[in-house]
Amino acid sequence: MTGYGGFAKAGGFARFVLQRARAHRPLLAAALLTVVLTTAVLAALTAYSGAIGDAALRHSLADPRNAADTALVVKADVPAASREAADSAVRAGARETFDGLPVTVRTLLKSGPYALPRSLQPPAERSDDPDLTHFAALDPSQARITDGRAPAAGTTEVALPQSAARLLKLKPGARLTLVDRLGGPKVRIQVVGLYRPARADAPYWQLLDDLHGRGVNKLDFTTYGPLLAAPDTLTGGKVSAGPSAWLATADFSSVTTGRIGALREAAREGGAALRGEAALSGTTAAHTDLPTVLDRVDRSLLVSRSTLLIVALQLALLAGCALLLVARLLSAQRTGETRLLRARGASRPRVAGLAAVEALLLAVPALVCAPLLAGPLTRLLAGQGALSRIGLRLEVPAAGSFGVWLVAAGVALGCALAVTLPALTSRGASSFATGRAP
């Protein structure tokens, strides 16, 4: 065994540490394996917790079942001359409501109510109350022309919903005169096509259209429509003005759990700001249930994180016990060597330094490998069970995130302390013969 004087010289310290390590290869190999596995697993759990939280949040916000709740709906009675300013105000308010996320705004402009000719009613159902309809400028992506063509600009051409055309027995080419129920002039229209909603269950139809995409509604009055018209028919004064409606939806593909609080607060403040917007004439309804959805997701994430934390603590406790056991065995085998070093003049801090350097030799490989292994391990976990069946994709940086590196550093340091602790508390490090070795 090399004496204390040998490792006190320049370069001798490193050689002495390596000699000590070679003398106890099996125990050090067991300690190294334990440290690497512990650090890698806890780093992977950290990466998994963050990635699954972000992926679950995006999945919930993009779920079609939550589409209506996460959308912003704005309705207002806006004069025709103010519609452009109102549209700009809604778009700006939508960006603020969704905390700067990319936003898509779709509009539905309506006219006032119009009466259909009584001749369209079945003879047995004719009464003093006429059937009603209204014009609407629809978002082009939300309607599909199934027969004929779309209405041309600068005309009073319309397209009828398929279901309404079937009940009214109308086809492209029909001409009708509609009576304004608000006292305005009559409007002569020509039916040039039939249409259907692209998706009748989409939030656009369910939240903005009074008939919910069905084309007909029978209550006190029977209402058909809306009559699809060119936008300038609604804005050019050809028909009476009705309410305007906007549906704003956000792209949540870049949202992380760290933005939940800011997004929730922005949604609450944005709706209130739009309700007081002067450009919307003060008769505004602006509402989104996004804060409620975020609260629900946040509670679910809290439960899942608590479960992962319990698993991580159990693993850390098990690994700590295993490391302490290996370190105790290593310290017991080195009791005589430690006493000899102390007898030859090595101070207690110097002996502790030897143990600390050996512990760092175990911790450094774990610190380097664990964050790099966290990504593959996380993807392996995500590829199993229910997560793979629902198509949940986890985005994990190949080199590991800052949080993963931070956890890996903390775990590696903790493992190093666990390996060093028995050397600091062993009797061989605190007591030695008062006489120097010959």
C-alpha positions in Angstrom: 0.0 0.0 0.0 1.4 3.4 -1.0 2.0 5.6 2.1 0.6 9.0 2.8 3.7 10.7 1.6 3.3 9.1 -1.8 -0.1 10.7 -2.5 0.9 14.0 -1.0 3.2 14.7 -3.9 1.9 16.2 -7.2 0.2 13.5 -9.3 0.5 11.0 -6.5 -3.0 11.7 -5.2 -4.7 10.6 -8.4 -2.6 7.4 -8.6 -3.4 6.6 -5.0 -7.1 7.0 -5.6 -7.0 4.7 -8.6 -5.0 2.1 -6.6 -7.6 2.2 -3.8 -10.4 1.8 -6.5 -8.6 -1.2 -8.1 -8.3 -2.9 -4.7 -12.1 -2.9 -4.2 -13.4 -3.3 -7.8 -16.4 -5.5 -7.1 -17.9 -3.1 -4.4 -17.1 0.0 -6.5 -18.7 -1.6 -9.5 -21.8 -2.3 -7.5 -21.9 1.2 -6.2 -21.3 2.7 -9.7 -24.2 0.6 -11.1 -26.5 1.7 -8.3 -25.6 5.3 -8.8 -26.1 5.3 -12.5 -29.4 3.4 -12.4 -30.8 5.6 -9.6 -29.8 8.8 -11.4 -31.0 7.6 -14.8 -34.4 6.4 -13.5 -35.1 9.6 -11.4 -34.0 11.8 -14.4 -36.3 9.7 -16.7 -39.2 10.2 -14.2 -38.6 13.9 -14.2 -38.5 14.0 -18.0 -41.6 11.8 -18.2 -43.5 14.0 -15.6 -42.8 17.1 -17.6 -43.4 15.6 -21.0 -46.6 13.8 -20.0 -48.0 16.9 -18.4 -47.4 19.0 -21.5 -48.7 16.3 -23.8 -51.8 15.7 -21.7 -52.5 19.4 -21.5 -52.3 19.8 -25.3 -54.3 16.6 -25.9 -57.1 17.9 -23.6 -57.2 21.3 -25.2 -57.2 19.9 -28.7 -59.9 17.2 -27.9 -63.0 17.8 -30.1 -65.1 17.2 -27.0 -63.6 20.3 -25.4 -63.6 22.4 -28.6 -66.7 24.4 -27.6 -65.4 25.0 -24.1 -62.0 26.3 -25.2 -63.3 28.6 -27.9 -64.1 32.3 -27.4 -67.6 33.3 -28.5 -68.5 37.0 -29.1 -71.9 38.2 -30.1 -72.9 41.8 -30.6 -75.5 44.0 -32.4 -73.1 46.1 -34.5 -74.3 48.6 -37.1 -73.1 47.9 -40.7 -70.8 51.0 -40.7 -69.0 49.7 -37.5 -68.5 46.1 -38.5 -64.9 46.5 -39.7 -63.9 48.2 -36.4 -65.7 45.6 -34.4 -64.0 42.8 -36.3 -60.6 44.3 -35.6 -61.5 44.7 -31.9 -62.6 41.1 -31.6 -59.4 39.8 -33.3 -57.2 41.9 -31.0 -59.2 40.8 -28.0 -59.0 37.2 -29.0 -55.2 37.4 -29.1 -55.2 38.8 -25.6 -57.7 36.3 -24.3 -55.4 33.4 -25.5 -52.3 35.0 -24.1 -50.7 35.6 -27.5 -51.2 32.1 -29.0 -52.0 31.8 -32.7 -55.7 32.4 -33.1 -58.2 31.6 -35.9 -61.3 33.8 -35.9 -64.4 32.8 -37.9 -67.4 35.1 -38.3 -71.1 34.7 -38.9 -73.0 37.9 -40.0 -76.8 37.7 -39.8 -79.6 39.8 -41.1 -82.8 40.6 -39.3 -85.8 38.2 -39.6 -87.7 37.8 -42.9 -91.0 36.1 -43.6 -91.2 33.4 -46.3 -94.1 33.3 -48.7 -97.1 31.6 -47.1 -97.5 29.5 -50.3 -94.5 27.5 -49.2 -96.4 26.2 -46.1 -98.4 23.0 -46.5 -102.1 23.8 -46.8 -103.0 21.9 -43.7 -100.4 23.8 -41.6 -101.0 27.3 -42.8 -101.7 29.8 -40.0 -101.5 33.6 -39.3 -97.8 33.2 -38.4 -95.5 33.0 -41.4 -92.4 30.9 -41.5 -89.2 32.9 -40.9 -85.7 32.9 -42.3 -82.7 35.2 -42.3 -79.6 35.8 -44.4 -76.1 35.0 -43.2 -72.6 35.4 -44.5 -70.9 32.1 -43.4 -67.2 31.2 -43.0 -66.4 29.4 -46.3 -64.6 26.6 -44.5 -67.8 25.7 -42.6 -70.2 25.1 -45.5 -70.2 22.7 -48.5 -72.2 23.4 -51.7 -73.9 20.2 -52.6 -76.0 21.4 -55.6 -75.8 24.4 -57.8 -73.3 27.0 -57.0 -72.4 29.6 -54.3 -74.1 33.0 -54.4 -72.3 35.7 -56.4 -71.2 39.0 -55.0 -73.3 42.1 -55.6 -76.6 40.1 -55.9 -79.3 38.8 -53.6 -78.6 35.2 -54.6 -78.8 32.6 -51.8 -78.0 29.0 -51.1 -80.5 27.0 -49.0 -79.6 24.3 -46.4 -80.4 20.9 -47.8 -82.8 20.0 -45.0 -84.7 23.3 -45.5 -84.9 22.9 -49.3 -86.3 19.4 -48.8 -89.1 20.6 -46.5 -89.9 23.7 -48.6 -89.6 21.7 -51.8 -87.3 24.3 -53.4 -84.5 23.7 -55.9 -81.8 25.9 -57.4 -83.5 28.3 -59.8 -86.4 29.2 -57.5 -87.3 32.9 -57.0 -88.9 34.2 -53.9 -89.9 37.5 -52.3 -89.1 37.8 -48.6 -90.9 40.3 -46.3 -88.7 42.2 -43.7 -90.3 41.6 -40.3 -88.6 44.8 -39.0 -90.5 47.0 -41.5 -87.8 47.3 -44.2 -88.2 46.8 -47.9 -89.0 43.4 -49.4 -86.1 41.4 -50.9 -86.3 39.5 -54.1 -84.0 36.4 -54.0 -83.0 33.7 -56.3 -81.9 30.2 -55.0 -78.8 29.3 -56.8 -77.5 26.4 -54.7 -77.9 24.0 -51.8 -75.4 23.6 -49.0 -74.8 21.6 -45.8 -72.6 22.2 -42.8 -69.1 20.8 -43.2 -69.6 19.4 -39.7 -72.9 20.1 -38.0 -71.4 19.3 -34.6 -68.6 21.8 -34.9 -68.5 24.7 -32.4 -69.1 27.1 -35.3 -72.6 25.8 -35.9 -73.4 24.9 -32.3 -72.3 28.2 -30.8 -73.0 30.8 -33.5 -76.0 29.5 -35.5 -79.4 29.7 -33.8 -80.5 26.6 -35.7 -77.3 24.7 -34.8 -76.7 23.6 -38.4 -80.0 21.7 -38.7 -81.5 24.1 -41.2 -84.9 24.2 -39.6 -86.2 24.9 -36.1 -89.9 24.5 -35.1 -90.9 26.4 -31.9 -93.5 29.2 -31.7 -92.4 30.1 -35.3 -90.9 27.7 -37.8 -87.5 29.1 -38.9 -85.5 27.9 -41.9 -82.0 28.8 -42.7 -79.7 30.5 -42.6 -79.8 31.6 -46.3 -76.2 31.6 -47.4 -75.5 35.0 -49.1 -72.4 36.8 -50.3 -70.8 38.9 -47.6 -71.5 42.2 -49.4 -75.2 41.3 -49.3 -75.0 41.6 -45.5 -72.7 44.6 -45.4 -73.9 46.6 -48.4 -77.4 47.5 -47.1 -79.3 45.1 -49.3 -80.9 43.5 -46.2 -81.6 44.6 -42.7 -78.8 44.4 -40.1 -78.8 41.7 -37.5 -76.4 40.4 -34.9 -72.7 39.7 -35.6 -71.0 36.6 -34.1 -67.4 35.6 -33.9 -65.8 32.3 -32.9 -62.1 32.5 -31.9 -60.1 29.3 -31.5 -56.4 29.0 -30.5 -53.6 26.7 -31.6 -52.6 25.0 -28.3 -49.8 22.9 -29.9 -47.1 25.0 -28.2 -48.7 25.3 -24.7 -46.8 23.9 -21.7 -48.0 23.4 -18.2 -45.9 26.4 -17.2 -48.4 28.7 -19.0 -51.5 27.4 -17.4 -51.7 30.2 -14.9 -51.0 33.0 -17.4 -53.5 31.5 -19.9 -56.2 31.1 -17.3 -55.8 34.7 -16.2 -55.7 36.0 -19.8 -58.9 34.2 -20.6 -60.7 35.7 -17.7 -59.5 39.2 -18.3 -59.9 39.0 -22.1 -63.6 38.2 -22.0 -64.3 41.0 -19.5 -62.4 43.5 -21.7 -64.4 42.5 -24.8 -67.7 43.0 -23.0 -66.7 46.6 -22.4 -65.3 47.2 -25.9 -66.7 50.5 -27.3 -66.4 49.3 -30.9 -68.9 46.5 -30.2 -71.6 49.0 -29.3 -71.8 47.9 -25.6 -74.4 45.1 -26.3 -71.8 42.4 -26.3 -71.7 38.8 -25.0 -68.2 37.4 -24.8 -67.6 34.1 -23.1 -65.1 31.2 -22.9 -65.0 28.2 -20.6 -61.2 27.9 -21.1 -60.5 28.7 -17.4 -62.8 25.9 -16.3 -61.0 23.4 -18.7 -57.6 24.5 -17.5 -58.7 24.1 -13.8 -59.9 20.6 -14.6 -56.7 19.6 -16.4 -54.6 21.2 -13.7 -56.3 19.0 -11.0 -55.7 15.9 -13.1 -52.0 16.8 -13.5 -51.6 17.4 -9.8 -52.9 13.9 -9.1 -50.5 12.3 -11.7 -47.6 14.3 -10.4 -48.3 13.2 -6.9 -48.3 9.6 -8.0 -45.0 10.0 -9.8 -43.5 11.8 -6.8 -44.4 8.9 -4.5 -42.8 6.4 -6.9 -39.7 8.6 -7.2 -39.4 8.9 -3.4 -39.7 5.1 -3.0 -37.0 4.6 -5.6 -34.8 7.2 -4.0 -35.2 5.5 -0.6 -34.5 2.1 -1.9 -31.4 3.3 -3.8 -30.2 5.2 -0.8 -30.4 2.1 1.4 -28.5 0.1 -1.2 -25.8 2.7 -1.6 -25.4 3.0 2.2 -25.1 -0.8 2.4 -22.4 -0.9 -0.3 -20.6 2.1 1.3 -20.6 0.5 4.7 -19.1 -2.7 3.3 -16.5 -0.7 1.5 -15.7 1.3 4.6 -15.5 -1.8 6.7 -13.0 -3.4 4.3 -10.9 -0.2 4.4 -10.8 0.2 8.2 -7.2 -1.0 8.6 -6.1 1.0 5.6 -7.7 4.2 7.0 -6.0 3.7 10.4 -2.7 3.2 8.7 -3.1 6.5 6.7 -4.0 8.3 9.9 -1.0 6.9 11.7 1.3 8.1 8.9 0.1 11.7 9.2 -3.0 11.9 7.0 -5.5 14.2 8.6 -9.2 13.4 8.9 -10.2 15.9 6.2 -7.6 14.3 3.9 -9.1 10.9 4.4 -12.6 12.3 3.9 -11.3 13.9 0.7 -10.2 10.6 -0.6 -13.6 9.1 -0.1 -15.2 12.2 -1.7 -13.1 11.9 -4.8 -14.0 8.3 -5.1 -17.6 9.2 -4.7 -17.3 11.8 -7.5 -15.8 9.2 -9.8 -19.1 7.3 -9.3 -21.3 10.4 -9.6 -19.8 12.0 -12.7 -20.6 9.1 -15.1 -24.1 9.1 -13.7 -24.5 12.8 -14.2 -23.4 12.6 -17.8 -25.4 9.5 -18.8 -28.6 10.0 -16.9 -30.0 13.1 -18.9 -29.0 11.4 -22.2 -30.8 8.2 -21.2 -33.9 10.1 -20.0 -35.3 10.7 -23.5 -35.1 7.1 -24.7 -36.5 5.8 -21.4 -39.4 8.3 -21.5 -40.3 7.4 -25.1 -40.1 3.7 -24.1 -42.6 4.4 -21.2 -44.9 6.4 -23.5 -44.9 3.6 -26.1 -46.6 1.2 -23.6 -50.2 0.9 -22.5 -52.9 3.4 -22.7 -50.7 6.3 -23.8 -49.7 4.5 -27.1 -53.4 3.6 -27.7 -54.6 7.2 -27.6 -51.7 8.4 -29.7 -50.2 10.7 -27.1 -46.8 11.9 -28.4 -44.3 13.1 -25.9 -41.8 15.8 -26.9 -38.5 15.1 -25.0 -35.3 17.0 -25.8 -32.6 14.6 -27.0 -30.0 16.2 -24.7 -32.4 16.6 -21.8 -34.0 19.7 -20.5 -32.6 22.0 -17.8 -34.8 20.5 -15.2 -33.7 17.0 -16.0 -30.0 18.0 -15.8 -30.8 19.8 -12.5 -32.4 16.7 -11.0 -29.6 14.4 -12.3 -27.0 16.7 -10.7 -28.9 16.7 -7.4 -29.4 12.9 -7.4 -25.7 12.3 -8.4 -24.6 14.6 -5.6 -26.9 12.9 -3.1 -25.5 9.5 -4.1 -21.9 10.8 -3.7 -22.8 12.0 -0.2 -24.3 8.6 0.6 -21.1 6.9 -0.5 -18.9 9.3 1.5 -21.0 9.4 4.7 -19.8 6.0 6.1 -16.2 7.0 5.6 -16.7 10.1 7.6 -18.4 8.3 10.5 -16.3 5.1 10.7 -14.2 4.5 13.7 -11.1 4.1 11.5 -11.4 7.7 10.4 -11.8 9.2 13.9 -9.3 7.1 15.9 -5.7 6.0 15.3 -2.6 5.0 17.2 -0.8 8.0 18.7 2.6 6.6 17.7 3.7 6.9 14.1 4.3 3.8 12.1 7.9 2.8 11.9 
